[in-house]
Amino acid sequence: MSAAIFDATPCSLGEGPLWHPKENCLYWFDINNMRLYRRAGVDLDHWQFDEHVSAAGWIDASRLLIASETALQVFDTHTGESAFLCALESDNAVTRSNDGRADPFGGFWIGTMGKGAEPGAGAIYRYYKGELRQLFGGITISNAISFHPDGKTACYTDTPTGKIMRVALDDEGWPASSPEVYFDLTDAPGGPDGAVFGADGTFWIALWGAGCVVGYGPDGSEVARFTAPGSQMTCPSFGGPDLKTLFATSANEGLETPTPEDGATFVWETAFKGQPEHRVHS
C-alpha cells in the first residue's frame, strides 16, 4: 500500500516519530537540523535546539523526555524550556544520540552512534529511576529499539549487521538474558532502521534505502509492506484515535538528487493496530 504525505517538510534526517496519546498529535525530529516538530491537524510547530536531538518519550500533557547529543532532558512544550536530567556521553565529541523509546516499565532506552557512523563508537543505554546505565556497547548505528506487547522482551539492532536482536527483561525492565538474533534481515532490500511492535506482536521496521515499512510475524514471515516515495525510510509509529494510523519519517541526506518527497513524513491508514506509546516516569 502506497503512502500519503502527512507532512511535506523535507527533513535531512527525520527520526523518532512519537504519537502523543494525551495531545493526540505526532512529534518527530530532524536530527541534522537540530529540530523537534509537532503536527496536530493542520497546525505545525517546531523548536530549534543547539545540538542534535533524536528521540523522545512522553511524561505528561506538556513535557517530553528528549535525548540530545550530550544529555537527557525534560522539555516543556508549553514554555519551550528544558531541564537537565543527566549526561549522555557528554565527554565524547564523536557521538550523538540516535534511536530511542520508552519501555513498559516507565524507563527510556536510548542508543548512541558516531556522527560519522564510526564503527563500534556507540552504545545502548537505559534511563530508569534517575539512573542511566549502559546495556550494550560496541554499536555502530543503534536502531529498532522496541518492546513486545508481552512486556517481557526488548529488541534493537546495529544496522550494519542486518540482524534484529532480542533480549528478555526482568520484573523492572532490565535485560535478564544475553541478546540473541530475533530476525536476520541481511537479505532484506534495505538496512533495518527504526521499529515498533504492533498490538498483536507484529514487528514493524523501516528499511533504509528500500522506501518501505515492513511488518514481520513472530516466525519471520512478511505480514504486510507499506511503500513510500521517499527511499530512505527511518522509523515507524502507530497513532490516531484507534492506533491504526501508521506514520513514518524519512531522510534526504546523502541523496545526489532528492525528490520533493525525500525527507517527508508519511502516513497510511491500516487494518493493523499499534500499542500506545509508554509513558516515561521522570
C-alpha positions in Angstrom: 0.0 0.0 0.0 1.4 3.4 -1.0 1.7 6.3 1.4 0.2 9.7 1.6 2.2 12.6 2.8 1.5 13.6 6.4 3.9 16.5 6.4 5.9 17.7 3.5 8.6 19.4 5.5 11.9 17.9 4.0 14.0 16.5 6.8 17.7 15.9 6.3 17.4 13.1 8.8 13.8 12.6 10.1 13.7 10.3 13.1 11.9 9.5 16.3 8.2 9.8 15.4 6.1 9.7 18.6 2.3 9.8 18.8 1.4 11.6 22.0 -1.7 9.9 23.5 -2.6 12.9 25.6 -2.2 15.6 23.0 -3.3 13.4 20.0 -0.5 14.7 17.8 2.7 13.5 16.2 6.1 14.6 17.3 9.3 13.9 15.2 12.8 15.1 14.8 15.2 16.3 12.1 18.5 15.2 13.7 20.8 17.0 11.4 19.0 20.3 11.6 18.6 20.0 15.4 14.8 20.4 15.3 11.7 19.0 17.0 8.5 19.1 15.1 4.8 18.7 16.2 1.8 18.4 14.0 -1.8 18.4 15.3 -4.3 18.6 12.5 -3.2 21.3 10.1 -1.0 23.1 12.7 2.7 22.6 12.5 5.1 23.7 15.3 8.8 23.3 15.7 11.5 24.0 18.2 15.2 24.7 17.4 17.9 23.2 19.6 21.6 24.0 19.8 22.7 20.4 19.4 21.5 17.2 17.8 18.2 15.8 19.2 16.8 12.5 18.1 14.2 10.7 20.3 11.6 11.4 22.9 9.2 9.8 25.4 6.1 11.5 26.8 5.9 12.4 30.5 2.6 14.2 30.6 0.5 16.6 28.5 3.2 19.2 28.2 6.5 17.5 29.0 8.7 15.2 27.0 11.9 13.4 27.9 14.3 14.3 25.0 17.6 12.6 24.1 20.1 15.0 22.7 23.7 14.8 21.6 25.0 15.2 25.2 22.1 14.7 27.6 18.7 13.5 28.6 16.5 16.5 29.4 12.9 17.3 30.2 11.4 19.6 27.6 8.2 21.6 28.3 6.4 22.2 25.0 4.3 25.0 26.6 7.2 27.1 27.7 10.0 25.8 25.4 12.3 25.4 28.4 14.5 22.4 29.1 15.6 20.9 32.4 18.7 18.8 32.5 18.3 15.1 33.7 21.7 13.5 33.1 24.6 13.5 30.8 24.7 11.2 27.8 28.3 10.6 26.5 28.8 14.4 27.0 32.6 13.8 27.2 32.7 12.1 23.8 32.6 14.6 20.9 32.5 11.7 18.4 28.9 10.5 19.3 25.3 11.7 19.4 22.0 10.2 20.3 20.0 8.2 17.7 17.1 5.9 18.1 15.2 5.6 21.4 11.8 4.7 23.0 10.1 4.4 26.4 9.7 0.9 27.8 6.7 -0.7 29.5 8.2 0.0 33.0 8.5 3.8 32.7 12.1 3.7 31.7 13.7 5.1 28.5 16.1 3.3 26.2 18.4 5.4 24.0 21.1 4.5 21.5 24.1 6.5 20.5 26.3 6.4 17.4 29.3 8.2 15.9 28.3 11.3 14.0 30.1 9.7 11.0 28.9 6.2 11.8 32.4 5.3 13.2 32.4 1.5 13.7 31.6 0.5 17.3 31.5 4.0 18.6 28.0 3.8 20.0 26.1 2.1 22.7 22.6 1.5 24.1 21.5 2.8 27.5 18.5 2.7 29.8 17.4 5.6 32.0 15.3 4.4 34.9 14.5 5.9 38.3 17.2 8.5 37.9 19.9 6.1 36.7 21.4 5.9 33.3 23.1 2.5 32.7 24.8 1.2 29.6 23.3 -2.0 28.4 25.2 -2.9 25.2 28.4 -1.4 23.8 30.3 -1.5 20.5 27.2 -0.4 18.5 27.8 1.3 15.1 24.3 2.5 14.3 21.8 2.0 17.1 18.2 1.4 15.8 15.0 -0.6 16.2 14.6 -0.1 20.0 11.2 -1.5 20.6 9.2 -3.6 23.1 7.0 -6.6 22.6 3.4 -6.2 23.9 4.1 -9.1 26.3 6.2 -6.6 28.3 8.9 -9.2 28.7 11.0 -8.7 25.5 13.0 -5.8 24.1 14.5 -5.6 20.6 17.2 -3.5 19.0 19.6 -3.6 16.0 23.1 -2.4 15.0 22.0 -1.5 11.4 25.2 -2.6 9.6 24.8 -6.2 10.9 21.3 -6.6 9.4 20.2 -8.5 12.5 17.4 -7.7 14.9 18.4 -8.7 18.4 16.0 -9.5 21.3 16.6 -9.8 25.0 14.4 -10.9 27.9 13.5 -8.4 30.6 13.2 -8.8 34.3 10.5 -7.5 36.5 12.0 -4.0 36.5 12.7 -3.9 32.8 16.4 -4.6 32.9 17.9 -7.2 30.5 17.7 -10.6 32.0 19.5 -12.6 29.3 22.1 -12.2 26.6 20.9 -10.8 23.3 20.0 -13.3 20.6 19.0 -13.0 17.0 15.3 -12.5 16.5 15.2 -11.7 12.8 18.0 -11.9 10.2 17.3 -9.2 7.7 20.7 -9.3 5.9 18.9 -10.3 2.7 16.2 -7.6 3.0 16.2 -4.9 0.3 17.3 -2.2 2.7 19.0 -1.7 6.0 17.0 -2.1 9.2 16.3 1.2 10.8 13.7 2.3 13.4 11.0 -0.2 14.5 7.9 -0.6 16.7 5.8 -3.6 17.8 2.1 -3.7 17.0 -0.5 -4.7 19.5 -0.6 -8.3 18.1 3.2 -8.7 18.3 3.9 -7.9 14.6 7.3 -6.3 14.3 7.2 -3.2 12.0 10.5 -1.8 10.7 11.6 0.9 8.3 14.0 -0.3 5.7 16.5 2.4 4.8 17.1 2.6 1.1 14.1 0.4 0.2 11.3 3.0 0.6 9.1 0.9 2.8 7.9 -0.2 6.3 7.6 -3.9 6.6 5.7 -5.9 9.2 7.1 -9.3 10.2 5.3 -12.1 12.2 6.9 -14.0 15.0 8.1 -16.6 12.6 9.9 -14.0 10.4 7.2 -14.1 7.6 6.2 -10.9 6.0 2.8 -9.8 7.1 2.5 -6.5 5.1 4.5 -4.0 3.3 3.8 -0.3 3.1 5.7 1.7 0.5 6.5 5.4 0.2 8.1 7.6 -2.5 10.9 8.5 0.0 13.6 5.9 -0.4 15.4 6.5 3.0 12.7 5.5 5.5 13.8 5.8 9.1 11.2 5.0 11.7 7.5 4.0 12.0 5.0 4.9 14.7 1.3 4.0 15.2 -1.2 6.7 16.2 -4.5 8.2 15.5 -7.7 7.7 17.6 -7.7 3.9 17.1 -3.9 3.5 16.8 -4.4 2.1 13.2 -2.7 5.0 11.5 0.9 4.3 10.6 3.4 7.2 10.4 7.0 7.0 9.2 9.8 9.5 9.0 12.4 9.7 6.2 15.6 11.4 5.2 17.1 13.1 2.2 20.7 13.3 3.5 23.3 11.9 1.1 21.0 11.8 -2.0 22.5 13.5 -5.0 19.1 14.4 -6.5 16.5 14.2 -3.7 12.9 14.4 -4.8 10.4 16.7 -3.0 9.1 13.6 -1.2 12.5 12.6 0.2 12.7 13.6 3.8 8.9 14.0 4.2 6.8 12.3 6.9 4.4 9.7 5.5 1.1 8.2 6.6 -1.0 5.1 5.9 -4.4 4.1 7.2 -4.1 0.4 8.0 -6.1 -2.6 9.4 -3.3 -3.1 11.9 -3.3 -1.7 15.4 -0.3 -0.3 17.3 0.4 -0.1 21.0 0.0 3.2 22.9 3.4 4.7 23.5 4.6 4.0 27.0 4.8 6.9 29.5 8.2 7.8 30.9 8.3 8.2 34.7 10.8 11.0 35.2 
